[in-house]
């Protein structure tokens, strides 16, 4: 019995360094593709054409959040993180711009809902019995 426990402890001890290596790799990836401006993100996407598995990290200000018309996702509109101290004034200027100029200064990210959706919460409804 003790041999099985020792094997399990050894296996568990080996998993810890593997998890640490994964965390280090994750931190490297997150630090590599780090952006604070819409222009930087656009240049990265246009120049690199990243694969779907490529992660990016951003520090940006949320301009708007809206539920999509088809109710299958959420669209988040972001502006440069550097504008945080001047956010209200920047928003007023964006509102005055025509859509073409405004769209060049914002980044829209769509977060899709999972394909398999829950059916909502189930409610218990007692059935009246007739005797």
N, CA, C and O atoms as CSV, one atom per row, in Angstrom:
chain,resi,resn,atom,element,x,y,z
A,1,UNK,N,N,0.831,-1.197,0.000
A,1,UNK,CA,C,0.000,0.000,0.000
A,1,UNK,C,C,0.870,1.254,0.000
A,1,UNK,O,O,0.555,2.223,-0.691
A,2,UNK,N,N,1.950,1.247,0.759
A,2,UNK,CA,C,2.834,2.410,0.860
A,2,UNK,C,C,3.487,2.730,-0.485
A,2,UNK,O,O,3.730,3.898,-0.789
A,3,UNK,N,N,3.772,1.709,-1.291
A,3,UNK,CA,C,4.406,1.931,-2.591
A,3,UNK,C,C,3.497,2.758,-3.496
A,3,UNK,O,O,3.977,3.632,-4.217
A,4,UNK,N,N,2.204,2.497,-3.468
A,4,UNK,CA,C,1.249,3.259,-4.276
A,4,UNK,C,C,1.178,4.711,-3.847
A,4,UNK,O,O,1.050,5.604,-4.685
A,5,UNK,N,N,1.260,4.952,-2.539
A,5,UNK,CA,C,1.229,6.321,-2.014
A,5,UNK,C,C,2.494,7.056,-2.418
A,5,UNK,O,O,2.441,8.222,-2.811
A,6,UNK,N,N,3.643,6.372,-2.323
A,6,UNK,CA,C,4.909,6.991,-2.715
A,6,UNK,C,C,4.904,7.359,-4.196
A,6,UNK,O,O,5.383,8.428,-4.572
A,7,UNK,N,N,4.365,6.476,-5.035
A,7,UNK,CA,C,4.290,6.755,-6.471
A,7,UNK,C,C,3.402,7.972,-6.737
A,7,UNK,O,O,3.726,8.810,-7.579
A,8,UNK,N,N,2.294,8.066,-6.023
A,8,UNK,CA,C,1.382,9.196,-6.198
A,8,UNK,C,C,2.044,10.495,-5.755
A,8,UNK,O,O,1.888,11.528,-6.407
A,9,UNK,N,N,2.782,10.447,-4.647
A,9,UNK,CA,C,3.474,11.641,-4.168
A,9,UNK,C,C,4.561,12.067,-5.142
A,9,UNK,O,O,4.757,13.260,-5.373
A,10,UNK,N,N,5.263,11.104,-5.711
A,10,UNK,CA,C,6.305,11.407,-6.697
A,10,UNK,C,C,5.684,12.044,-7.938
A,10,UNK,O,O,6.194,13.035,-8.459
A,11,UNK,N,N,4.584,11.467,-8.400
A,11,UNK,CA,C,3.904,12.011,-9.578
A,11,UNK,C,C,3.405,13.428,-9.305
A,11,UNK,O,O,3.516,14.305,-10.162
A,12,UNK,N,N,2.859,13.648,-8.117
A,12,UNK,CA,C,2.371,14.980,-7.755
A,12,UNK,C,C,3.530,15.970,-7.678
A,12,UNK,O,O,3.406,17.111,-8.124
A,13,UNK,N,N,4.649,15.537,-7.115
A,13,UNK,CA,C,5.821,16.407,-7.004
A,13,UNK,C,C,6.364,16.779,-8.380
A,13,UNK,O,O,6.909,17.870,-8.551
A,14,UNK,N,N,6.224,15.898,-9.355
A,14,UNK,CA,C,6.685,16.194,-10.712
A,14,UNK,C,C,5.751,17.182,-11.419
A,14,UNK,O,O,6.183,17.917,-12.307
A,15,UNK,N,N,4.495,17.199,-11.033
A,15,UNK,CA,C,3.540,18.111,-11.665
A,15,UNK,C,C,3.787,19.572,-11.286
A,15,UNK,O,O,3.527,20.474,-12.082
A,16,UNK,N,N,4.284,19.801,-10.082
A,16,UNK,CA,C,4.515,21.177,-9.641
A,16,UNK,C,C,5.520,21.914,-10.525
A,16,UNK,O,O,5.230,23.030,-10.956
A,17,UNK,N,N,6.693,21.337,-10.814
A,17,UNK,CA,C,7.622,22.044,-11.708
A,17,UNK,C,C,7.057,22.224,-13.128
A,17,UNK,O,O,7.338,23.222,-13.792
A,18,UNK,N,N,6.262,21.252,-13.580
A,18,UNK,CA,C,5.634,21.385,-14.898
A,18,UNK,C,C,4.671,22.573,-14.904
A,18,UNK,O,O,4.644,23.350,-15.858
A,19,UNK,N,N,3.888,22.710,-13.844
A,19,UNK,CA,C,2.955,23.837,-13.739
A,19,UNK,C,C,3.720,25.155,-13.659
A,19,UNK,O,O,3.310,26.147,-14.262
A,20,UNK,N,N,4.835,25.172,-12.916
A,20,UNK,CA,C,5.660,26.381,-12.831
A,20,UNK,C,C,6.212,26.764,-14.199
A,20,UNK,O,O,6.236,27.942,-14.554
A,21,UNK,N,N,6.655,25.774,-14.966
A,21,UNK,CA,C,7.175,26.041,-16.310
A,21,UNK,C,C,6.086,26.620,-17.207
A,21,UNK,O,O,6.344,27.537,-17.986
A,22,UNK,N,N,4.870,26.088,-17.098
A,22,UNK,CA,C,3.749,26.615,-17.881
A,22,UNK,C,C,3.443,28.057,-17.488
A,22,UNK,O,O,3.181,28.896,-18.350
A,23,UNK,N,N,3.475,28.346,-16.187
A,23,UNK,CA,C,3.222,29.714,-15.728
A,23,UNK,C,C,4.296,30.676,-16.230
A,23,UNK,O,O,3.988,31.803,-16.618
A,24,UNK,N,N,5.551,30.237,-16.223
A,24,UNK,CA,C,6.637,31.074,-16.744
A,24,UNK,C,C,6.455,31.332,-18.235
A,24,UNK,O,O,6.659,32.449,-18.711
A,25,UNK,N,N,6.066,30.283,-18.972
A,25,UNK,CA,C,5.818,30.429,-20.405
A,25,UNK,C,C,4.663,31.396,-20.645
A,25,UNK,O,O,4.733,32.242,-21.537
A,26,UNK,N,N,3.613,31.273,-19.860
A,26,UNK,CA,C,2.458,32.169,-19.979
A,26,UNK,C,C,2.870,33.611,-19.719
A,26,UNK,O,O,2.468,34.512,-20.455
A,27,UNK,N,N,3.665,33.838,-18.680
A,27,UNK,CA,C,4.109,35.194,-18.350
A,27,UNK,C,C,4.951,35.783,-19.482
A,27,UNK,O,O,4.849,36.972,-19.785
A,28,UNK,N,N,5.779,34.949,-20.102
A,28,UNK,CA,C,6.601,35.403,-21.228
A,28,UNK,C,C,5.728,35.803,-22.404
A,28,UNK,O,O,5.946,36.846,-23.020
A,29,UNK,N,N,4.744,34.979,-22.714
A,29,UNK,CA,C,3.837,35.272,-23.830
A,29,UNK,C,C,3.046,36.543,-23.554
A,29,UNK,O,O,2.892,37.384,-24.440
A,30,UNK,N,N,2.547,36.689,-22.335
A,30,UNK,CA,C,1.760,37.871,-21.987
A,30,UNK,C,C,2.599,39.141,-22.051
A,30,UNK,O,O,2.103,40.197,-22.444
A,31,UNK,N,N,3.867,39.043,-21.668
A,31,UNK,CA,C,4.745,40.212,-21.699
A,31,UNK,C,C,5.193,40.537,-23.118
A,31,UNK,O,O,5.519,41.685,-23.419
A,32,UNK,N,N,5.211,39.536,-23.989
A,32,UNK,CA,C,5.676,39.731,-25.364
A,32,UNK,C,C,4.689,40.556,-26.173
A,32,UNK,O,O,5.098,41.490,-26.863
A,33,UNK,N,N,3.432,40.246,-26.110
A,33,UNK,CA,C,2.403,40.923,-26.896
A,33,UNK,C,C,1.571,41.817,-25.982
A,33,UNK,O,O,0.409,41.527,-25.698
A,34,UNK,N,N,2.182,42.905,-25.529
A,34,UNK,CA,C,1.558,43.805,-24.564
A,34,UNK,C,C,1.362,45.172,-25.221
A,34,UNK,O,O,2.310,45.748,-25.755
A,35,UNK,N,N,0.132,45.690,-25.182
A,35,UNK,CA,C,-0.179,46.935,-25.880
A,35,UNK,C,C,-1.002,47.877,-25.000
A,35,UNK,O,O,-1.784,47.441,-24.156
A,36,UNK,N,N,-0.804,49.186,-25.221
A,36,UNK,CA,C,-1.614,50.188,-24.526
A,36,UNK,C,C,-2.291,51.144,-25.505
A,36,UNK,O,O,-2.982,52.073,-25.088
A,37,UNK,N,N,-2.094,50.920,-26.806
A,37,UNK,CA,C,-2.738,51.815,-27.770
A,37,UNK,C,C,-3.411,51.026,-28.887
A,37,UNK,O,O,-2.978,49.934,-29.253
A,38,UNK,N,N,-4.468,51.605,-29.408
A,38,UNK,CA,C,-5.214,51.004,-30.514
A,38,UNK,C,C,-4.297,50.856,-31.721
A,38,UNK,O,O,-4.321,49.828,-32.398
A,39,UNK,N,N,-3.494,51.870,-31.992
A,39,UNK,CA,C,-2.585,51.846,-33.145
A,39,UNK,C,C,-1.612,50.670,-33.058
A,39,UNK,O,O,-1.376,49.990,-34.056
A,40,UNK,N,N,-1.047,50.425,-31.875
A,40,UNK,CA,C,-0.115,49.304,-31.699
A,40,UNK,C,C,-0.800,47.968,-31.972
A,40,UNK,O,O,-0.228,47.102,-32.635
A,41,UNK,N,N,-2.012,47.796,-31.470
A,41,UNK,CA,C,-2.737,46.537,-31.683
A,41,UNK,C,C,-3.017,46.345,-33.167
A,41,UNK,O,O,-2.818,45.254,-33.702
A,42,UNK,N,N,-3.478,47.399,-33.835
A,42,UNK,CA,C,-3.770,47.301,-35.272
A,42,UNK,C,C,-2.511,46.955,-36.066
A,42,UNK,O,O,-2.562,46.121,-36.970
A,43,UNK,N,N,-1.383,47.586,-35.738
A,43,UNK,CA,C,-0.129,47.297,-36.444
A,43,UNK,C,C,0.309,45.857,-36.207
A,43,UNK,O,O,0.790,45.195,-37.127
A,44,UNK,N,N,0.146,45.371,-34.985
A,44,UNK,CA,C,0.517,43.988,-34.674
A,44,UNK,C,C,-0.330,43.007,-35.474
A,44,UNK,O,O,0.199,42.077,-36.082
A,45,UNK,N,N,-1.634,43.212,-35.474
A,45,UNK,CA,C,-2.535,42.294,-36.176
A,45,UNK,C,C,-2.288,42.348,-37.682
A,45,UNK,O,O,-2.284,41.315,-38.351
A,46,UNK,N,N,-2.085,43.541,-38.208
A,46,UNK,CA,C,-1.865,43.691,-39.647
A,46,UNK,C,C,-0.510,43.113,-40.065
A,46,UNK,O,O,-0.410,42.449,-41.097
A,47,UNK,N,N,0.520,43.363,-39.275
A,47,UNK,CA,C,1.868,42.925,-39.644
A,47,UNK,C,C,2.151,41.468,-39.356
A,47,UNK,O,O,2.793,40.790,-40.159
A,48,UNK,N,N,1.684,40.977,-38.224
A,48,UNK,CA,C,1.986,39.613,-37.794
A,48,UNK,C,C,0.995,38.586,-38.312
A,48,UNK,O,O,1.369,37.432,-38.523
A,49,UNK,N,N,-0.235,38.964,-38.520
A,49,UNK,CA,C,-1.337,38.049,-38.827
A,49,UNK,C,C,-1.262,36.874,-37.845
A,49,UNK,O,O,-0.986,35.741,-38.242
A,50,UNK,N,N,-1.509,37.155,-36.560
A,50,UNK,CA,C,-1.334,36.121,-35.529
A,50,UNK,C,C,-2.317,34.965,-35.668
A,50,UNK,O,O,-3.442,35.125,-36.143
A,51,UNK,N,N,-1.857,33.805,-35.241
A,51,UNK,CA,C,-2.717,32.618,-35.230
A,51,UNK,C,C,-3.766,32.775,-34.135
A,51,UNK,O,O,-3.650,33.637,-33.265
A,52,UNK,N,N,-4.777,31.939,-34.192
A,52,UNK,CA,C,-5.862,32.015,-33.208
A,52,UNK,C,C,-5.365,31.762,-31.790
A,52,UNK,O,O,-5.967,32.249,-30.834
A,53,UNK,N,N,-4.282,31.012,-31.635
A,53,UNK,CA,C,-3.775,30.672,-30.308
A,53,UNK,C,C,-2.832,31.726,-29.738
A,53,UNK,O,O,-2.296,31.537,-28.646
A,54,UNK,N,N,-2.616,32.824,-30.444
A,54,UNK,CA,C,-1.727,33.877,-29.964
A,54,UNK,C,C,-2.504,34.787,-29.024
A,54,UNK,O,O,-3.586,35.271,-29.358
A,55,UNK,N,N,-1.942,35.010,-27.853
A,55,UNK,CA,C,-2.573,35.860,-26.854
A,55,UNK,C,C,-1.958,37.247,-26.893
A,55,UNK,O,O,-0.769,37.406,-27.171
A,56,UNK,N,N,-2.778,38.246,-26.611
A,56,UNK,CA,C,-2.264,39.594,-26.432
A,56,UNK,C,C,-2.795,40.122,-25.108
A,56,UNK,O,O,-3.851,39.708,-24.631
A,57,UNK,N,N,-2.043,41.041,-24.532
A,57,UNK,CA,C,-2.474,41.706,-23.303
A,57,UNK,C,C,-2.588,43.191,-23.607
A,57,UNK,O,O,-1.725,43.766,-24.270
A,58,UNK,N,N,-3.650,43.804,-23.120
A,58,UNK,CA,C,-3.849,45.229,-23.362
A,58,UNK,C,C,-4.235,45.930,-22.068
A,58,UNK,O,O,-4.867,45.354,-21.182
A,59,UNK,N,N,-3.837,47.177,-21.993
A,59,UNK,CA,C,-4.355,48.069,-20.955
A,59,UNK,C,C,-5.054,49.174,-21.722
A,59,UNK,O,O,-4.412,50.024,-22.339
A,60,UNK,N,N,-6.378,49.152,-21.676
A,60,UNK,CA,C,-7.171,50.121,-22.427
A,60,UNK,C,C,-8.353,50.575,-21.581
A,60,UNK,O,O,-8.664,49.985,-20.546
A,61,UNK,N,N,-8.995,51.622,-22.038
A,61,UNK,CA,C,-10.185,52.146,-21.372
A,61,UNK,C,C,-11.417,51.671,-22.134
A,61,UNK,O,O,-11.443,51.699,-23.365
A,62,UNK,N,N,-12.431,51.238,-21.403
A,62,UNK,CA,C,-13.670,50.756,-22.018
A,62,UNK,C,C,-14.559,51.952,-22.345
A,62,UNK,O,O,-14.954,52.717,-21.465
A,63,UNK,N,N,-14.859,52.090,-23.628
A,63,UNK,CA,C,-15.736,53.162,-24.086
A,63,UNK,C,C,-17.195,52.725,-23.996
A,63,UNK,O,O,-18.028,53.435,-23.433
A,64,UNK,N,N,-17.501,51.552,-24.553
A,64,UNK,CA,C,-18.864,51.019,-24.483
A,64,UNK,C,C,-18.832,49.501,-24.396
A,64,UNK,O,O,-17.860,48.857,-24.790
A,65,UNK,N,N,-19.914,48.948,-23.873
A,65,UNK,CA,C,-20.145,47.504,-23.860
A,65,UNK,C,C,-21.579,47.314,-24.316
A,65,UNK,O,O,-22.499,47.920,-23.767
A,66,UNK,N,N,-21.767,46.467,-25.325
A,66,UNK,CA,C,-23.124,46.256,-25.836
A,66,UNK,C,C,-23.353,44.790,-26.164
A,66,UNK,O,O,-22.454,44.086,-26.623
A,67,UNK,N,N,-24.553,44.360,-25.921
A,67,UNK,CA,C,-24.965,43.000,-26.271
A,67,UNK,C,C,-25.308,42.985,-27.751
A,67,UNK,O,O,-25.986,43.893,-28.231
A,68,UNK,N,N,-24.858,41.978,-28.484
A,68,UNK,CA,C,-25.141,41.897,-29.910
A,68,UNK,C,C,-26.628,41.673,-30.159
A,68,UNK,O,O,-27.332,41.116,-29.316
A,69,UNK,N,N,-27.092,42.105,-31.307
A,69,UNK,CA,C,-28.507,42.011,-31.663
A,69,UNK,C,C,-28.977,40.560,-31.647
A,69,UNK,O,O,-30.097,40.274,-31.225
A,70,UNK,N,N,-28.116,39.635,-32.109
A,70,UNK,CA,C,-28.514,38.224,-32.144
A,70,UNK,C,C,-28.416,37.548,-30.777
A,70,UNK,O,O,-28.710,36.361,-30.645
A,71,UNK,N,N,-27.999,38.311,-29.754
A,71,UNK,CA,C,-27.904,37.821,-28.380
A,71,UNK,C,C,-26.950,36.633,-28.244
A,71,UNK,O,O,-27.169,35.744,-27.421
A,72,UNK,N,N,-25.897,36.625,-29.054
A,72,UNK,CA,C,-24.933,35.528,-28.993
A,72,UNK,C,C,-23.538,35.996,-28.614
A,72,UNK,O,O,-22.579,35.231,-28.709
A,73,UNK,N,N,-23.419,37.226,-28.192
A,73,UNK,CA,C,-22.111,37.728,-27.813
A,73,UNK,C,C,-22.193,39.158,-27.317
A,73,UNK,O,O,-23.262,39.768,-27.279
A,74,UNK,N,N,-21.029,39.676,-26.935
A,74,UNK,CA,C,-20.922,41.027,-26.409
A,74,UNK,C,C,-19.804,41.751,-27.140
A,74,UNK,O,O,-18.736,41.181,-27.363
A,75,UNK,N,N,-20.040,42.997,-27.511
A,75,UNK,CA,C,-19.015,43.799,-28.174
A,75,UNK,C,C,-18.511,44.842,-27.185
A,75,UNK,O,O,-19.295,45.577,-26.584
A,76,UNK,N,N,-17.196,44.896,-27.027
A,76,UNK,CA,C,-16.552,45.859,-26.145
A,76,UNK,C,C,-15.764,46.827,-27.025
A,76,UNK,O,O,-14.960,46.400,-27.855
A,77,UNK,N,N,-15.990,48.114,-26.849
A,77,UNK,CA,C,-15.266,49.134,-27.605
A,77,UNK,C,C,-14.260,49.779,-26.668
A,77,UNK,O,O,-14.613,50.259,-25.591
A,78,UNK,N,N,-12.991,49.784,-27.095
A,78,UNK,CA,C,-11.886,50.249,-26.263
A,78,UNK,C,C,-11.171,51.431,-26.900
A,78,UNK,O,O,-11.177,51.591,-28.121
A,79,UNK,N,N,-10.555,52.254,-26.061
A,79,UNK,CA,C,-9.674,53.329,-26.524
A,79,UNK,C,C,-8.345,53.188,-25.798
A,79,UNK,O,O,-8.222,52.420,-24.844
A,80,UNK,N,N,-7.363,53.934,-26.259
A,80,UNK,CA,C,-6.012,53.850,-25.704
A,80,UNK,C,C,-6.003,53.955,-24.181
A,80,UNK,O,O,-6.671,54.811,-23.601
A,81,UNK,N,N,-5.248,53.084,-23.554
A,81,UNK,CA,C,-5.097,53.126,-22.111
A,81,UNK,C,C,-4.413,54.395,-21.644
A,81,UNK,O,O,-4.602,54.832,-20.508
A,82,UNK,N,N,-3.613,54.990,-22.530
A,82,UNK,CA,C,-2.920,56.231,-22.193
A,82,UNK,C,C,-3.886,57.398,-21.994
A,82,UNK,O,O,-3.519,58.417,-21.408
A,83,UNK,N,N,-5.118,57.251,-22.479
A,83,UNK,CA,C,-6.096,58.330,-22.393
A,83,UNK,C,C,-6.860,58.335,-21.068
A,83,UNK,O,O,-7.739,59.174,-20.871
A,84,UNK,N,N,-6.547,57.434,-20.180
A,84,UNK,CA,C,-7.288,57.320,-18.918
A,84,UNK,C,C,-7.397,58.647,-18.169
A,84,UNK,O,O,-8.486,58.976,-17.700
A,85,UNK,N,N,-6.319,59.424,-18.035
A,85,UNK,CA,C,-6.474,60.697,-17.314
A,85,UNK,C,C,-7.344,61.722,-18.054
A,85,UNK,O,O,-7.847,62.667,-17.445
A,86,UNK,N,N,-7.519,61.532,-19.366
A,86,UNK,CA,C,-8.264,62.486,-20.188
A,86,UNK,C,C,-9.491,61.830,-20.815
A,86,UNK,O,O,-9.963,62.264,-21.867
A,87,UNK,N,N,-10.004,60.792,-20.172
A,87,UNK,CA,C,-11.031,59.948,-20.776
A,87,UNK,C,C,-12.286,60.718,-21.184
A,87,UNK,O,O,-12.754,60.575,-22.314
A,88,UNK,N,N,-12.832,61.524,-20.292
A,88,UNK,CA,C,-14.081,62.245,-20.594
A,88,UNK,C,C,-13.901,63.207,-21.764
A,88,UNK,O,O,-14.750,63.270,-22.654
A,89,UNK,N,N,-12.810,63.948,-21.766
A,89,UNK,CA,C,-12.559,64.899,-22.856
A,89,UNK,C,C,-12.363,64.153,-24.173
A,89,UNK,O,O,-12.826,64.608,-25.218
A,90,UNK,N,N,-11.686,63.018,-24.127
A,90,UNK,CA,C,-11.448,62.219,-25.337
A,90,UNK,C,C,-12.768,61.665,-25.878
A,90,UNK,O,O,-12.989,61.657,-27.089
A,91,UNK,N,N,-13.638,61.204,-24.988
A,91,UNK,CA,C,-14.950,60.684,-25.399
A,91,UNK,C,C,-15.770,61.765,-26.092
A,91,UNK,O,O,-16.430,61.495,-27.096
A,92,UNK,N,N,-15.733,62.983,-25.564
A,92,UNK,CA,C,-16.476,64.084,-26.187
A,92,UNK,C,C,-15.963,64.351,-27.604
A,92,UNK,O,O,-16.748,64.629,-28.511
A,93,UNK,N,N,-14.665,64.268,-27.786
A,93,UNK,CA,C,-14.097,64.485,-29.118
A,93,UNK,C,C,-14.474,63.349,-30.070
A,93,UNK,O,O,-14.773,63.584,-31.241
A,94,UNK,N,N,-14.456,62.126,-29.559
A,94,UNK,CA,C,-14.833,60.983,-30.399
A,94,UNK,C,C,-16.284,61.083,-30.856
A,94,UNK,O,O,-16.602,60.729,-31.991
A,95,UNK,N,N,-17.161,61.562,-29.982
A,95,UNK,CA,C,-18.578,61.710,-30.330
A,95,UNK,C,C,-18.782,62.690,-31.483
A,95,UNK,O,O,-19.732,62.547,-32.253
A,96,UNK,N,N,-17.909,63.675,-31.609
A,96,UNK,CA,C,-18.033,64.682,-32.660
A,96,UNK,C,C,-17.450,64.220,-33.998
A,96,UNK,O,O,-17.735,64.818,-35.035
A,97,UNK,N,N,-16.639,63.163,-33.980
A,97,UNK,CA,C,-15.988,62.693,-35.209
A,97,UNK,C,C,-16.943,61.904,-36.087
A,97,UNK,O,O,-17.888,61.277,-35.607
A,98,UNK,N,N,-16.673,61.951,-37.399
A,98,UNK,CA,C,-17.446,61.104,-38.304
A,98,UNK,C,C,-17.015,59.653,-38.062
A,98,UNK,O,O,-15.929,59.413,-37.534
A,99,UNK,N,N,-17.861,58.680,-38.444
A,99,UNK,CA,C,-17.573,57.273,-38.131
A,99,UNK,C,C,-16.218,56.780,-38.640
A,99,UNK,O,O,-15.556,55.997,-37.958
A,100,UNK,N,N,-15.800,57.219,-39.815
A,100,UNK,CA,C,-14.526,56.768,-40.371
A,100,UNK,C,C,-13.363,57.168,-39.471
A,100,UNK,O,O,-12.502,56.344,-39.163
A,101,UNK,N,N,-13.337,58.423,-39.053
A,101,UNK,CA,C,-12.250,58.904,-38.190
A,101,UNK,C,C,-12.343,58.286,-36.793
A,101,UNK,O,O,-11.326,57.952,-36.185
A,102,UNK,N,N,-13.553,58.140,-36.298
A,102,UNK,CA,C,-13.742,57.563,-34.962
A,102,UNK,C,C,-13.287,56.107,-34.933
A,102,UNK,O,O,-12.601,55.681,-34.003
A,103,UNK,N,N,-13.674,55.345,-35.958
A,103,UNK,CA,C,-13.330,53.923,-35.985
A,103,UNK,C,C,-11.825,53.684,-36.013
A,103,UNK,O,O,-11.361,52.636,-35.564
A,104,UNK,N,N,-11.063,54.631,-36.530
A,104,UNK,CA,C,-9.608,54.496,-36.552
A,104,UNK,C,C,-9.007,54.655,-35.154
A,104,UNK,O,O,-7.858,54.275,-34.926
A,105,UNK,N,N,-9.767,55.209,-34.230
A,105,UNK,CA,C,-9.258,55.483,-32.885
A,105,UNK,C,C,-9.809,54.552,-31.812
A,105,UNK,O,O,-9.453,54.672,-30.639
A,106,UNK,N,N,-10.673,53.627,-32.210
A,106,UNK,CA,C,-11.228,52.676,-31.245
A,106,UNK,C,C,-10.919,51.254,-31.690
A,106,UNK,O,O,-10.665,50.995,-32.866
A,107,UNK,N,N,-10.945,50.352,-30.741
A,107,UNK,CA,C,-10.747,48.933,-31.009
A,107,UNK,C,C,-11.985,48.211,-30.505
A,107,UNK,O,O,-12.361,48.342,-29.340
A,108,UNK,N,N,-12.614,47.453,-31.383
A,108,UNK,CA,C,-13.797,46.697,-30.979
A,108,UNK,C,C,-13.434,45.226,-30.881
A,108,UNK,O,O,-12.847,44.649,-31.796
A,109,UNK,N,N,-13.792,44.636,-29.761
A,109,UNK,CA,C,-13.550,43.221,-29.511
A,109,UNK,C,C,-14.906,42.562,-29.291
A,109,UNK,O,O,-15.706,43.025,-28.478
A,110,UNK,N,N,-15.154,41.485,-30.018
A,110,UNK,CA,C,-16.401,40.745,-29.848
A,110,UNK,C,C,-16.105,39.474,-29.074
A,110,UNK,O,O,-15.253,38.679,-29.472
A,111,UNK,N,N,-16.802,39.287,-27.981
A,111,UNK,CA,C,-16.661,38.088,-27.157
A,111,UNK,C,C,-17.904,37.249,-27.402
A,111,UNK,O,O,-19.005,37.611,-26.987
A,112,UNK,N,N,-17.714,36.115,-28.086
A,112,UNK,CA,C,-18.844,35.261,-28.437
A,112,UNK,C,C,-19.220,34.366,-27.277
A,112,UNK,O,O,-18.359,33.916,-26.521
A,113,UNK,N,N,-20.508,34.111,-27.139
A,113,UNK,CA,C,-21.000,33.168,-26.140
A,113,UNK,C,C,-20.610,31.757,-26.569
A,113,UNK,O,O,-20.331,31.524,-27.745
A,114,UNK,N,N,-20.587,30.815,-25.629
A,114,UNK,CA,C,-20.316,29.427,-26.015
A,114,UNK,C,C,-21.397,28.925,-26.962
A,114,UNK,O,O,-22.544,29.369,-26.902
A,115,UNK,N,N,-21.022,27.997,-27.835
A,115,UNK,CA,C,-21.996,27.462,-28.793
A,115,UNK,C,C,-23.111,26.709,-28.086
A,115,UNK,O,O,-24.271,26.782,-28.493
A,116,UNK,N,N,-22.766,25.991,-27.039
A,116,UNK,CA,C,-23.775,25.259,-26.273
A,116,UNK,C,C,-24.237,26.182,-25.155
A,116,UNK,O,O,-23.462,26.533,-24.266
A,117,UNK,N,N,-25.472,26.562,-25.208
A,117,UNK,CA,C,-26.006,27.494,-24.223
A,117,UNK,C,C,-26.869,26.755,-23.225
A,117,UNK,O,O,-27.512,25.757,-23.548
A,118,UNK,N,N,-26.869,27.254,-22.032
A,118,UNK,CA,C,-27.730,26.653,-21.019
A,118,UNK,C,C,-29.180,27.026,-21.331
A,118,UNK,O,O,-29.443,27.969,-22.078
A,119,UNK,N,N,-30.077,26.305,-20.773
A,119,UNK,CA,C,-31.500,26.551,-21.002
A,119,UNK,C,C,-32.095,27.449,-19.928
A,119,UNK,O,O,-33.310,27.468,-19.731
A,120,UNK,N,N,-31.259,28.175,-19.249
A,120,UNK,CA,C,-31.747,29.046,-18.193
A,120,UNK,C,C,-31.941,28.263,-16.909
A,120,UNK,O,O,-31.707,27.056,-16.857
A,121,UNK,N,N,-32.359,28.949,-15.905
A,121,UNK,CA,C,-32.566,28.262,-14.631
A,121,UNK,C,C,-33.905,27.534,-14.653
A,121,UNK,O,O,-34.908,28.041,-15.155
A,122,UNK,N,N,-33.885,26.372,-14.112
A,122,UNK,CA,C,-35.109,25.582,-14.040
A,122,UNK,C,C,-35.857,25.952,-12.770
A,122,UNK,O,O,-35.255,26.120,-11.709
A,123,UNK,N,N,-37.137,26.073,-12.882
A,123,UNK,CA,C,-37.956,26.422,-11.725
A,123,UNK,C,C,-38.868,25.249,-11.392
A,123,UNK,O,O,-39.420,24.601,-12.281
A,124,UNK,N,N,-39.014,24.993,-10.117
A,124,UNK,CA,C,-39.889,23.920,-9.660
A,124,UNK,C,C,-41.304,24.458,-9.594
A,124,UNK,O,O,-41.568,25.468,-8.942
A,125,UNK,N,N,-42.206,23.778,-10.271
A,125,UNK,CA,C,-43.614,24.172,-10.241
A,125,UNK,C,C,-44.419,22.979,-9.745
A,125,UNK,O,O,-44.561,21.984,-10.457
A,126,UNK,N,N,-44.944,23.071,-8.536
A,126,UNK,CA,C,-45.724,21.946,-8.017
A,126,UNK,C,C,-47.009,21.765,-8.822
A,126,UNK,O,O,-47.654,22.728,-9.235
A,127,UNK,N,N,-47.346,20.531,-9.021
A,127,UNK,CA,C,-48.575,20.197,-9.739
A,127,UNK,C,C,-49.645,19.911,-8.702
A,127,UNK,O,O,-49.439,19.117,-7.784
A,128,UNK,N,N,-50.785,20.560,-8.856
A,128,UNK,CA,C,-51.854,20.306,-7.885
A,128,UNK,C,C,-52.441,18.928,-8.161
A,128,UNK,O,O,-52.724,18.562,-9.302
A,129,UNK,N,N,-52.609,18.196,-7.105
A,129,UNK,CA,C,-53.161,16.843,-7.269
A,129,UNK,C,C,-54.658,16.873,-6.997
A,129,UNK,O,O,-55.138,17.563,-6.097
A,130,UNK,N,N,-55.356,16.128,-7.778
A,130,UNK,CA,C,-56.803,16.014,-7.568
A,130,UNK,C,C,-57.091,14.616,-7.063
A,130,UNK,O,O,-56.649,13.636,-7.663
A,131,UNK,N,N,-57.816,14.513,-5.984
A,131,UNK,CA,C,-58.101,13.198,-5.406
A,131,UNK,C,C,-59.446,12.717,-5.820
A,131,UNK,O,O,-59.859,11.625,-5.428
